[in-house]
């Protein structure tokens, strides 16, 4: 290992987007590290300009097939805030349901398919034995139930047709509500088993970055105030003013800092800042596991994701059991000019939209994506991890695998396979 001068990770395969890592090592010390997101630029900001407020939410839902409903919900919230439109309580309940489905579905896929092989010491789920494969089969049931929940509330789990400005074009049918309720209840025990698995995983890497997330009296992914780990609350209108773009010349993705410092968004931040407001049944049954939060161990992001799945089930069951959905009139759009901000918690962290609207047409916008917010911190942590591994005298394979595990702990959009790194060591 002392002869290694450079570590190059190129042409990452089986990921959402494209990325690579270049690490320069001199005398067994990491001297430079570049985390490159080399996916072609997608020009979100330019794409929203000139769009009607009636069409933009459907377009931005195509930004991500995984977080489709997150982008749609955040965009609708920004439009409503800019034009002074207040959705009904029923519309907000349906948004909570659709977002709960999105969060649970995304977390389930990530944890069961991509992270479990690390925990079980296998390259992929294809290498699991019969008992381990049973866990994956349970996970597919959890994912199916989450998809059913989003479909019930929004019409589809991806690129949903029902959500519109101020409301929903259709509402859940009573017979469908009963089916989804039964499905959610049936997978709850599987989620508790999943939580236990990640609670007992012994992976560690400590990250001291500031946590940022929406917090509210009831833990959710749609409403709340932007809060940080220093106990400060940031007004949504002022949040963008605290951010500074980090231009990364070797990466196609812009990074972000908060008040000049690194920061972290995602499930671990949400539980670090707001765990006491989880659903009461989640608090009851996951109490032992919640004791580790607040945590600086980035691998606890996966544990936090598992606990959030349980919360999504418990909170959704309560909404479905207590709601009598009825078709409602959409609120009148009295003005069509304004500046609006939307903030939601997407699966991977805080999603921020800022839209400037004139006569019903979007003039420009700012979209701050969770993975972009974590990019700077993730790059620094990879460098520290490699240095620790070099100091410990780990072999090449171990270092490569540990880099993989750390990236998966962050769960960026580029991390969507259980074994995807190809490392070239240059002496």
Residue pairs with C-beta under 8 A, 6 or more apart in sequence:
1 28
1 390
1 393
1 394
1 395
1 396
2 27
2 28
3 427
4 25
4 28
4 390
4 396
4 425
4 426
4 427
5 24
5 25
5 26
5 426
5 427
6 22
6 23
6 24
6 25
6 425
6 426
7 21
7 22
7 23
7 25
7 386
7 399
7 423
7 424
7 425
7 426
8 20
8 21
8 22
8 23
8 423
8 424
8 425
8 426
9 20
9 21
9 22
9 23
9 400
9 403
9 421
9 422
9 423
9 424
10 20
10 422
10 424
11 18
11 20
11 422
12 18
12 19
12 20
12 414
12 420
12 421
12 422
13 417
13 420
13 422
14 416
14 417
14 419
14 420
15 414
15 415
15 416
15 417
15 420
16 66
16 413
16 414
16 415
16 416
17 37
17 39
17 413
17 414
18 37
18 38
18 39
18 414
19 35
19 36
19 37
19 38
19 39
19 414
20 36
20 38
21 33
21 34
21 35
21 36
21 382
21 403
22 32
22 33
22 34
22 36
23 30
23 32
23 33
23 34
23 382
23 383
23 386
24 30
24 31
24 32
24 33
25 31
25 386
25 390
28 390
28 391
29 387
29 390
30 383
30 386
30 387
30 390
33 379
33 380
33 382
33 383
33 386
34 250
34 251
34 379
35 251
35 375
35 378
35 379
35 382
36 250
36 251
36 252
37 251
37 252
37 253
37 375
37 414
38 251
38 252
39 252
39 253
39 414
40 252
41 252
42 63
44 60
44 63
44 365
44 367
45 364
45 365
45 366
45 367
47 59
48 56
48 59
48 60
48 355
48 362
48 364
48 365
48 367
49 362
49 363
49 364
49 365
50 361
50 362
51 59
51 361
51 362
52 360
52 361
52 362
53 79
53 83
53 165
53 336
53 357
53 360
53 361
53 362
54 165
54 360
56 75
56 79
56 355
56 362
57 72
57 75
57 76
57 79
57 163
57 164
57 165
58 72
58 159
60 71
60 72
60 75
60 367
61 68
61 69
61 71
61 72
61 75
61 158
61 159
61 160
62 68
62 159
63 71
63 367
64 70
64 71
64 413
65 158
66 106
66 109
66 347
66 413
67 102
67 106
67 346
67 347
67 348
67 351
68 102
68 157
68 158
68 159
68 160
69 98
69 99
69 101
69 102
69 150
69 154
69 157
69 158
69 160
69 163
70 99
70 102
70 221
70 344
70 346
70 347
70 351
71 346
71 351
72 160
72 163
73 95
73 98
73 99
73 163
73 222
73 342
73 344
74 342
74 343
74 344
74 346
74 351
74 352
74 353
75 342
75 353
75 355
76 163
76 164
76 165
76 342
77 222
77 340
77 342
77 343
77 344
77 353
78 340
78 341
78 342
78 353
78 354
78 355
78 365
79 85
79 165
79 340
79 342
79 355
79 357
80 86
80 87
80 165
80 166
80 340
81 340
81 341
81 342
82 338
82 339
82 340
82 341
82 355
82 356
82 357
83 165
83 333
83 334
83 335
83 336
83 337
83 338
83 340
83 357
84 334
84 335
84 338
85 165
85 166
85 331
85 333
86 166
86 331
87 95
87 166
87 167
87 331
88 167
88 328
88 331
90 171
90 323
90 325
90 326
90 328
91 166
91 167
91 168
91 328
92 222
92 223
93 319
93 323
94 153
94 154
94 162
94 163
94 168
94 171
94 172
94 325
95 153
95 163
95 222
96 220
96 221
96 222
96 315
96 316
96 319
97 149
97 150
97 152
97 153
97 154
97 316
97 319
97 320
98 149
98 150
98 153
98 154
98 160
98 163
99 220
99 221
99 222
99 344
99 345
100 146
100 149
100 221
100 312
100 313
100 315
100 316
101 146
101 147
101 148
101 149
101 150
101 151
101 152
101 153
101 154
101 157
101 312
101 316
102 146
102 150
102 157
102 346
102 347
103 146
103 221
103 308
103 309
103 312
103 345
103 347
104 142
104 143
104 145
104 146
104 149
104 308
104 309
104 312
104 313
105 143
105 146
105 147
105 150
105 157
106 347
106 348
107 267
107 305
107 306
107 308
107 309
107 347
108 139
108 142
108 143
108 146
108 309
109 143
110 302
110 305
110 347
110 408
110 411
110 415
110 416
111 139
111 194
111 198
111 302
111 305
111 306
111 309
112 125
112 135
112 136
112 138
112 139
112 140
112 142
112 143
112 194
113 125
113 136
113 139
113 418
114 408
114 415
114 416
114 417
114 418
115 198
115 302
115 408
115 409
115 418
116 125
116 128
116 132
116 135
116 136
116 139
116 197
117 123
117 124
117 125
117 127
117 128
117 418
117 419
118 201
118 203
118 404
118 405
118 408
118 418
119 197
119 198
119 201
120 128
120 132
122 128
122 132
123 418
123 419
124 418
124 419
125 132
125 133
125 136
125 418
128 135
128 136
135 193
135 194
135 197
138 187
138 190
138 193
138 194
139 190
139 194
141 186
141 187
141 190
142 187
142 190
142 191
142 194
142 309
144 183
145 180
145 183
145 184
145 186
145 187
145 313
146 157
146 309
146 312
147 157
148 179
148 180
148 183
149 180
149 184
149 312
149 316
150 156
150 157
150 160
151 157
152 172
152 176
152 177
152 180
153 162
153 168
153 172
154 160
154 161
154 162
154 163
154 168
155 161
155 162
155 170
161 169
162 168
162 169
162 170
164 330
165 330
165 333
166 330
166 331
166 333
167 328
167 330
167 331
170 327
171 325
171 326
171 327
172 180
172 320
172 325
177 320
177 325
180 320
181 317
181 320
181 321
184 313
184 316
184 317
184 320
185 313
185 317
187 313
188 310
188 313
188 314
191 306
191 309
191 310
191 313
192 285
192 286
192 310
194 306
194 309
195 286
195 289
195 303
195 306
195 307
195 310
196 289
197 306
198 302
198 303
198 306
199 288
199 289
199 292
199 303
201 299
201 302
201 303
203 297
203 299
203 405
203 409
204 297
204 299
205 297
205 298
205 299
205 381
205 385
205 406
205 409
206 296
206 297
206 298
207 264
207 296
207 297
207 298
207 377
207 381
208 296
209 261
209 262
209 263
209 264
209 377
210 228
210 229
210 230
210 258
210 261
210 262
210 263
210 264
211 228
211 229
211 263
211 264
211 265
211 268
211 269
211 272
211 273
211 294
212 226
212 227
212 228
212 229
212 258
212 263
212 264
212 265
212 269
212 350
212 373
213 226
213 227
213 265
213 266
213 269
213 270
213 272
213 273
213 274
213 345
213 349
213 350
214 221
214 223
214 224
214 225
214 226
214 227
214 270
214 274
214 343
214 344
214 345
214 350
215 224
215 225
215 227
215 273
215 274
215 277
216 223
216 224
216 225
216 274
216 277
217 277
218 277
218 315
219 270
219 274
219 275
219 277
219 278
219 279
219 311
219 315
220 315
220 345
221 344
221 345
221 346
222 344
222 345
224 274
225 233
225 234
225 236
226 233
226 234
226 235
226 236
226 239
226 343
226 350
227 233
227 234
227 273
227 274
228 234
228 258
228 263
228 273
229 269
229 272
229 273
229 294
234 242
236 341
236 343
237 341
239 341
239 343
239 352
240 352
240 354
240 366
240 368
242 258
242 259
243 256
243 257
243 258
243 368
244 256
244 257
244 260
245 254
245 255
245 256
246 254
246 255
246 256
246 257
246 375
246 376
247 254
248 254
248 255
248 375
251 375
253 371
253 372
253 375
254 372
255 372
255 373
255 375
255 376
255 379
256 263
256 368
256 372
256 373
256 375
256 376
257 263
257 376
262 376
262 377
262 380
263 373
263 377
264 349
264 374
264 377
265 348
265 349
265 350
265 370
265 373
265 374
266 301
266 304
266 348
266 349
266 370
266 374
266 410
266 411
267 301
267 304
267 305
267 307
267 308
267 347
267 349
268 293
268 295
268 298
268 300
268 301
268 304
269 349
269 350
270 304
270 308
270 345
271 278
271 290
271 293
271 294
271 304
271 307
271 308
272 293
272 294
272 295
273 294
275 290
275 293
275 294
276 283
278 286
278 290
278 307
278 311
279 311
279 314
279 315
279 318
280 314
281 314
282 307
282 310
282 311
282 314
283 290
285 310
286 307
286 310
289 303
289 307
290 307
292 300
292 303
293 300
293 304
298 381
298 406
298 409
298 410
299 405
299 409
301 409
301 410
301 411
302 408
302 409
302 411
305 347
305 411
336 357
336 358
336 359
336 360
337 357
337 358
337 359
337 360
338 357
339 354
339 355
339 356
339 357
340 354
340 355
340 357
341 352
341 353
341 354
341 355
342 352
342 353
342 354
342 355
343 350
343 351
343 352
343 353
344 350
344 351
345 351
346 370
347 411
348 370
348 371
348 374
348 411
348 412
348 413
349 370
349 371
349 373
349 374
350 368
350 370
350 373
351 368
351 369
351 370
352 366
352 367
352 368
353 365
353 366
353 367
353 368
354 365
354 366
354 367
355 362
355 364
355 365
356 362
356 363
356 364
356 365
357 363
371 412
371 413
371 414
374 410
374 412
375 412
378 406
378 407
378 410
378 412
381 406
382 403
382 406
382 407
385 402
385 403
385 406
386 399
386 403
389 398
389 399
389 402
390 399
394 402
396 423
396 425
399 423
400 421
400 423
403 421
403 423
404 419
404 420
404 421
407 414
407 415
408 415
408 418
